[in-house]
């Protein structure tokens, strides 16, 4: 049995200390010198495979700058990867759990040593500022560490509890499923990419990982670390490509055993639909694990510490420009304190610095032209639906640099049924809704189809306990921001249209990638 200390989350870096800022800037210089312009090929059966096609990653804060490229997989590459993964599975499934876990632990150690490089690369590739990048790499390390330890409890014939019965030995085995596809998003291109593939792999499965087209560089960086840590050939197939092509091919393939996806509701529901259709030769019901975003709300009532509430609202709404599925996009305030909260919130948000990730700006550019155009359309919709209190423009440049810049935007007195209060915008745009009282605020909070994160700022114990039971979200926070779930501390995942509530970073997450066999022997 693997002997390791108990899991503890990684500490975050304190960027109020000048030496930490200097270290980050040195990492930026190193990445510019050594990684900028790098090309990552596919990885199929442990071999690096190049393709005629390319996916180009650009800096969203300065669109003239190419960060790097990856190979662009074809359907033929996807077929080779799938067949190779099944071949590797025949050996990998027989590895002891602690042997598989050691690879994750070594990868965590390597990533820990290269933490600032990974952070700096994300500042360039997706525009993360120092703190947002640092917290994400810490989360990636946590996923590797946590899932390595979690694997131990699924080992052996007695891992699942059964009841004693006279004259027989009865027990259950946890067995890996086979080969699955991991389709990860661009907004957490290190942490979610690593976590989504590490969990099924340490459980004994093989994975074809398709990163988002906008963040292939950091994904390739993580894959290199896993290979350096000793992951056998074929266990992880790295397949950057276009989702509508290779993703669709793999999701519908008869030999795909499971699919794990984090991304938009529309794409996730499509995956769920096509995966449910049995293909010729298919021998199983595909397992689908989805995380599909949210329209997340924080309630502020008249008993709240309003300074705490405003700080939580600003952090939850504008961290990484609102490009988080957990971001606070609705602020619901009871009428008694509405004006005070709104005035303070608008003032604080208006003071946020807009700039590049390299400059450590509080608000940077959104990820790409598609996101930029979508948010711009919602800005116009919002102007027709509500009162514009802050921002409202998408200038597309800042300080002479052309990028996908959108002003931090706040709309007031928004109707609960307005489009900007119901539809996920995924940008630095907040709708403020006025509630008559606490009961009305809770009703408004539950009025969307989503159910991911939510929050309550209140000092009324009875209301907090009511919200604990009735606020329809998978992750609920009291008197703090509603983003920033920590692996093992706040297992993450929502329900309703926010996903399958699989709880990434939780004690039972690996069970999504295992199946149980009951075995009885009569003496």
C-alpha positions in Angstrom: 0.0 0.0 0.0 1.2 3.5 -0.9 2.4 5.4 2.1 1.8 9.1 1.8 0.8 11.9 4.1 -2.9 12.9 4.3 -4.1 15.2 1.5 -3.9 18.9 2.1 -4.8 21.6 -0.5 -1.9 23.6 -2.0 -1.4 27.1 -0.5 -1.9 30.1 -2.7 0.9 32.5 -3.6 0.7 35.9 -1.9 1.2 38.5 -4.6 1.3 41.4 -2.2 4.9 40.3 -1.5 7.2 41.9 -4.1 9.4 38.9 -4.3 6.5 36.8 -5.5 5.6 39.3 -8.2 9.3 39.3 -9.3 9.3 35.5 -9.5 6.1 35.6 -11.6 7.6 38.2 -14.0 10.8 36.1 -14.3 8.6 33.1 -15.2 6.9 35.2 -17.9 10.3 36.0 -19.4 11.3 32.3 -19.3 8.1 31.3 -21.0 8.5 33.9 -23.7 12.0 32.7 -24.3 11.4 29.0 -24.2 7.7 28.2 -24.9 6.4 31.1 -27.0 5.8 29.8 -30.5 6.2 26.2 -29.5 4.3 23.5 -31.4 2.7 20.5 -29.7 2.0 17.5 -31.9 -0.6 14.8 -31.1 0.3 12.0 -28.8 -1.0 8.6 -30.0 0.3 5.4 -28.3 3.1 7.4 -26.7 4.4 8.7 -30.0 4.3 12.3 -31.1 2.4 12.6 -34.3 2.3 15.7 -36.4 -0.4 16.6 -38.9 -0.7 19.0 -41.9 -3.4 21.0 -40.0 -2.7 23.4 -37.2 -4.6 25.0 -34.4 -3.2 28.4 -33.5 -3.3 29.8 -30.0 -3.3 33.6 -29.8 -3.0 36.0 -26.9 -6.5 37.3 -26.2 -5.1 40.5 -24.7 -2.9 41.2 -27.8 -4.3 39.3 -30.8 -1.3 40.1 -32.9 0.7 37.7 -30.8 0.8 34.0 -31.5 1.4 32.0 -28.4 1.9 28.7 -30.1 0.3 25.9 -32.1 -0.9 22.3 -31.8 -1.5 19.7 -34.4 -5.0 19.4 -35.6 -6.3 15.9 -35.3 -8.4 14.2 -38.0 -11.1 11.6 -37.7 -8.5 9.0 -38.8 -6.2 10.2 -35.9 -9.2 9.7 -33.6 -9.8 6.2 -34.8 -6.1 5.3 -34.3 -6.2 6.8 -30.8 -9.3 4.9 -29.8 -7.9 1.6 -31.0 -4.5 2.2 -29.3 -6.2 3.2 -26.1 -8.1 -0.1 -26.0 -4.9 -2.0 -26.6 -3.2 -0.1 -23.7 -6.2 -0.8 -21.5 -5.6 -4.5 -21.5 -2.4 -3.9 -19.5 -3.3 -0.7 -17.6 -6.4 -2.2 -16.0 -4.2 -4.8 -14.3 -1.9 -2.3 -12.6 -2.3 -2.0 -8.9 -4.1 1.2 -7.8 -1.1 2.4 -5.8 1.2 2.0 -8.8 -1.1 4.1 -10.9 -1.4 6.6 -8.1 2.4 7.1 -7.9 2.4 8.4 -11.5 -0.1 11.1 -10.5 1.9 12.0 -7.4 5.1 12.3 -9.4 3.2 14.5 -12.0 2.0 16.7 -9.1 5.5 17.1 -7.9 6.8 18.1 -11.3 3.9 20.5 -11.9 4.7 22.0 -8.4 8.3 22.7 -9.5 7.1 24.3 -12.7 4.1 26.0 -11.2 5.1 29.6 -12.2 5.8 28.5 -15.8 2.3 27.0 -16.1 0.9 30.2 -14.6 2.8 32.4 -17.0 1.8 30.4 -20.0 -1.9 30.8 -19.0 -1.4 34.6 -18.7 -0.4 34.6 -22.3 -2.7 32.0 -23.7 -6.0 32.8 -22.0 -5.3 36.1 -20.3 -5.3 35.1 -16.6 -3.8 37.5 -14.1 -1.3 36.3 -11.5 -3.8 35.2 -8.8 -6.2 33.5 -11.1 -3.5 31.5 -12.8 -1.8 30.6 -9.5 -5.0 29.4 -8.0 -5.7 27.3 -11.1 -2.3 25.6 -11.1 -2.7 24.9 -7.4 -6.1 23.3 -8.2 -4.5 21.1 -10.9 -1.9 19.9 -8.4 -4.7 19.2 -5.9 -6.6 17.1 -8.4 -3.6 14.9 -9.0 -2.8 14.6 -5.3 -6.4 14.0 -4.2 -7.4 11.5 -6.9 -4.2 9.5 -6.3 -5.2 9.1 -2.7 -8.9 8.4 -3.6 -7.9 5.5 -5.7 -6.7 3.5 -2.7 -10.2 3.0 -1.3 -11.4 1.2 -4.4 -8.7 -1.5 -4.3 -9.4 -5.1 -3.6 -12.3 -7.5 -3.1 -13.4 -6.0 0.1 -13.5 -2.3 -1.0 -17.3 -2.2 -1.2 -19.2 -3.3 1.8 -21.4 -6.4 1.7 -23.4 -8.2 4.5 -22.1 -11.5 5.9 -24.0 -14.6 4.9 -23.6 -18.1 6.4 -21.7 -20.6 4.3 -20.5 -18.2 1.6 -17.9 -15.6 0.8 -19.5 -12.5 -0.7 -17.8 -9.4 -1.9 -17.6 -6.8 -4.6 -14.9 -5.6 -7.0 -14.5 -2.1 -8.5 -13.5 -2.5 -12.1 -12.5 0.2 -14.6 -14.9 0.9 -17.5 -12.5 1.0 -20.4 -11.7 3.8 -22.8 -13.3 7.2 -22.6 -13.2 10.7 -24.0 -12.4 13.8 -22.0 -13.5 17.1 -23.6 -12.3 20.0 -21.5 -12.9 23.8 -21.6 -10.6 26.8 -22.2 -11.5 28.7 -19.0 -9.6 26.3 -16.7 -7.3 24.8 -19.2 -4.8 23.4 -16.7 -6.9 22.4 -13.7 -10.0 21.0 -15.4 -8.0 19.5 -18.2 -5.8 17.7 -15.7 -8.6 16.7 -13.3 -10.9 15.3 -16.0 -8.2 12.9 -17.3 -6.5 12.1 -14.0 -9.5 10.7 -12.3 -10.5 8.0 -14.9 -6.8 7.2 -15.5 -6.0 6.5 -11.9 -9.1 4.4 -11.7 -7.6 2.1 -14.4 -9.2 3.5 -17.6 -7.5 4.9 -20.7 -8.4 8.4 -21.9 -8.5 10.3 -25.1 -8.1 14.0 -24.1 -9.4 16.7 -26.5 -8.6 20.1 -25.1 -10.4 23.3 -26.1 -9.1 24.8 -29.4 -8.1 28.0 -27.6 -5.9 26.5 -24.9 -3.9 23.7 -26.5 -0.6 25.0 -25.3 -1.2 24.6 -21.6 -2.8 21.2 -22.3 0.3 20.1 -24.1 2.4 21.4 -21.2 0.4 19.1 -18.8 0.6 16.1 -21.1 4.4 16.5 -21.2 4.5 16.4 -17.4 2.3 13.2 -17.3 4.6 11.5 -19.8 7.7 12.6 -17.8 6.0 11.1 -14.7 6.0 7.7 -16.4 2.5 7.3 -17.8 2.6 4.2 -20.1 2.1 4.6 -23.8 -1.5 4.6 -24.9 -3.0 5.3 -21.5 -3.4 9.0 -22.4 -4.0 9.9 -26.0 -3.6 13.7 -26.7 -5.9 14.8 -29.5 -6.3 18.5 -30.0 -8.8 19.1 -32.8 -12.1 20.6 -33.7 -15.0 19.5 -31.5 -17.5 19.2 -34.3 -15.1 16.8 -36.1 -13.0 14.6 -33.8 -15.1 15.2 -30.7 -18.3 14.3 -32.5 -16.6 11.2 -34.0 -15.5 9.9 -30.6 -18.7 10.7 -28.7 -20.8 8.7 -31.2 -18.3 5.9 -31.6 -19.5 2.4 -30.6 -16.2 1.7 -28.7 -16.3 4.8 -26.6 -17.3 3.6 -23.1 -17.6 7.0 -21.3 -17.6 10.7 -22.0 -16.7 13.5 -19.6 -17.4 17.0 -20.7 -17.2 20.5 -19.3 -18.5 23.3 -21.4 -21.7 25.0 -22.7 -25.1 23.7 -22.1 -25.9 23.4 -25.8 -22.9 21.2 -26.6 -23.3 19.2 -23.4 -27.0 18.4 -24.1 -26.0 17.4 -27.7 -23.4 15.0 -26.4 -25.9 13.5 -23.9 -28.4 13.0 -26.8 -26.1 11.4 -29.3 -24.3 9.3 -26.7 -27.6 7.8 -25.7 -28.1 6.4 -29.2 -26.8 2.9 -29.4 -24.5 2.4 -32.4 -24.1 -0.9 -34.4 -21.7 -3.2 -32.5 -22.0 -1.2 -29.2 -21.9 -3.4 -26.1 -22.7 -1.0 -23.3 -24.7 2.0 -22.3 -22.3 4.9 -22.4 -21.7 6.8 -19.2 -21.8 10.6 -19.6 -20.5 13.0 -16.9 -21.4 16.6 -17.7 -20.7 20.1 -16.2 -22.7 22.7 -18.2 -22.4 26.1 -16.6 -24.8 28.3 -14.7 -26.6 31.5 -14.1 -25.4 31.9 -10.6 -26.9 34.3 -8.0 -25.9 35.8 -4.7 -28.6 37.1 -2.4 -28.0 40.0 0.0 -30.6 40.7 2.7 -31.0 43.5 5.2 -29.2 41.7 8.0 -25.9 41.2 6.0 -22.6 42.9 6.6 -22.8 45.0 3.4 -19.1 45.5 3.0 -18.5 41.7 3.1 -21.4 41.3 0.6 -20.0 43.9 -1.9 -16.5 42.5 -1.7 -17.9 39.0 -2.3 -20.0 40.3 -5.2 -17.1 42.0 -7.0 -14.8 39.0 -6.5 -17.4 36.5 -7.7 -18.6 38.5 -10.6 -15.4 39.8 -12.2 -12.7 37.3 -11.3 -11.3 36.1 -14.7 -13.8 38.5 -16.3 -16.8 36.4 -15.3 -15.5 33.5 -17.5 -16.3 30.9 -14.9 -19.3 28.6 -14.8 -19.5 29.5 -11.1 -19.3 33.3 -11.6 -21.9 35.5 -10.0 -23.9 36.9 -12.9 -27.0 37.8 -10.8 -27.0 39.9 -7.6 -30.3 39.7 -5.8 -30.8 42.4 -3.2 -33.7 43.0 -0.9 -35.4 46.4 -1.3 -34.4 47.7 2.1 -30.7 47.8 1.3 -30.9 47.7 -2.5 -29.6 51.3 -3.1 -26.8 51.0 -0.6 -25.5 47.7 -2.0 -25.9 48.8 -5.7 -24.1 52.1 -5.2 -21.1 50.4 -3.4 -21.0 47.6 -5.9 -20.9 49.9 -8.9 -18.2 52.1 -7.3 -16.0 49.1 -6.5 -16.4 47.5 -9.9 -15.7 50.9 -11.6 -12.3 51.0 -9.9 -11.2 47.7 -11.4 -8.1 47.9 -13.6 -8.5 46.6 -17.1 -5.4 45.4 -18.9 -3.4 42.3 -19.8 -2.7 39.1 -17.8 1.0 39.9 -17.9 0.3 43.3 -16.3 -1.7 41.5 -13.6 -4.8 43.5 -14.4 -7.9 42.8 -12.4 -10.0 42.5 -15.6 -8.4 41.2 -18.8 -9.7 40.3 -22.3 -12.2 37.6 -22.9 -10.9 34.5 -24.6 -11.8 34.8 -28.4 -13.8 36.6 -31.1 -16.8 34.3 -30.6 -17.0 35.1 -26.9 -16.4 38.8 -27.7 -19.2 38.9 -30.2 -21.6 37.0 -28.0 -21.0 39.3 -25.0 -21.4 42.4 -27.2 -24.8 41.2 -28.3 -25.9 40.7 -24.7 -24.7 44.2 -23.9 -27.2 45.6 -26.5 -29.9 43.3 -25.2 -29.3 44.5 -21.7 -29.6 48.1 -22.7 -33.1 47.4 -24.0 -34.1 45.4 -20.9 -32.7 47.2 -17.9 -30.9 50.3 -16.6 -27.2 50.4 -17.5 -25.2 51.4 -14.4 -21.7 50.7 -15.5 -19.7 49.9 -18.6 -21.8 48.6 -21.5 -19.2 48.7 -24.2 -16.8 46.3 -25.8 -14.0 48.5 -27.1 -11.8 45.6 -28.4 -8.6 47.4 -27.3 -6.9 48.7 -24.3 -3.8 50.8 -23.9 -3.1 50.6 -27.6 -3.3 46.8 -27.7 -6.0 45.1 -29.7 -7.7 42.4 -27.8 -11.1 41.0 -26.8 -11.7 43.7 -24.2 -15.2 44.1 -22.7 -15.9 46.7 -20.0 -17.0 45.4 -16.6 -20.8 45.9 -17.0 -23.6 46.2 -14.5 -27.3 46.4 -15.2 -29.8 47.5 -12.5 -33.5 46.8 -11.7 -33.4 43.8 -14.0 -36.6 41.7 -14.4 -36.1 38.1 -13.2 -37.4 36.9 -16.6 -35.1 39.2 -18.7 -32.8 37.4 -21.1 -29.8 38.9 -19.3 -31.1 37.3 -16.0 -31.9 33.9 -17.5 -29.2 33.2 -20.2 -25.5 32.4 -19.5 -23.4 35.3 -20.9 -20.0 34.1 -19.7 -18.4 37.5 -19.4 -18.0 40.5 -17.1 -21.7 41.3 -17.1 -23.9 41.4 -13.9 -27.7 41.7 -13.6 -28.9 43.2 -10.3 -32.4 42.2 -9.3 -34.5 43.9 -6.6 -36.4 41.6 -4.3 -39.3 42.7 -2.0 -38.0 40.6 0.9 -36.1 37.4 1.7 -38.7 35.0 0.4 -39.0 36.8 -2.9 -35.2 36.8 -3.2 -35.0 33.1 -2.8 -37.8 32.7 -5.3 -35.9 34.8 -7.9 -32.7 32.8 -7.2 -34.4 29.6 -8.1 -36.1 31.0 -11.2 -33.6 29.8 -13.8 -33.0 26.4 -15.4 -29.5 26.2 -13.9 -28.3 25.0 -10.5 -24.6 25.3 -10.1 -23.4 27.8 -7.5 -25.2 30.3 -5.3 -24.6 32.4 -2.3 -26.3 34.2 0.6 -25.0 37.1 2.5 -27.1 37.3 5.7 -26.8 37.1 9.5 -30.2 35.6 10.0 -29.6 31.9 11.0 -33.1 30.8 10.1 -32.7 32.2 6.5 -29.3 30.5 6.1 -30.8 27.2 7.2 -33.7 27.6 4.8 -31.3 28.3 1.9 -29.3 25.3 2.9 -32.3 23.2 2.0 -34.1 25.2 -0.6 -31.6 27.1 -2.7 -31.3 24.9 -5.8 -27.6 24.7 -6.5 -24.9 22.1 -6.2 -22.5 24.5 -4.4 -23.8 27.0 -1.9 -21.7 29.6 -0.1 -22.7 31.8 2.9 -21.1 35.2 3.5 -18.3 34.9 1.0 -17.8 34.8 -2.8 -19.4 32.0 -4.8 -16.4 31.1 -6.8 -13.1 29.3 -5.9 -14.1 25.7 -4.9 -11.1 23.9 -3.4 -10.5 20.2 -4.3 -11.5 18.0 -1.4 -12.9 20.9 0.5 -15.9 22.0 -1.7 -16.6 19.1 -4.1 -17.8 20.8 -7.2 -20.8 20.2 -9.6 -24.3 21.3 -10.1 -27.7 19.9 -11.1 -30.8 20.8 -13.1 -29.3 22.2 -16.4 -25.9 22.7 -14.8 -24.9 19.1 -15.2 -24.9 15.7 -13.6 -23.7 16.8 -10.2 -20.8 14.5 -10.3 -18.8 16.5 -7.7 -15.3 16.8 -9.1 -12.8 16.9 -6.3 -15.1 14.9 -4.1 -14.8 11.6 -2.2 -17.0 9.6 -4.7 -15.8 11.2 -8.0 -13.7 8.2 -9.1 -16.8 6.0 -8.8 -18.0 7.6 -12.0 -15.3 5.7 -13.9 -15.7 2.3 -12.2 -18.2 -0.5 -12.3 -19.1 -3.0 -9.6 -19.0 -6.8 -9.8 -20.5 -8.9 -7.0 -18.8 -12.3 -6.5 -20.1 -15.2 -4.4 -18.4 -18.4 -3.5 -20.3 -21.2 -1.7 -18.0 -23.0 0.8 
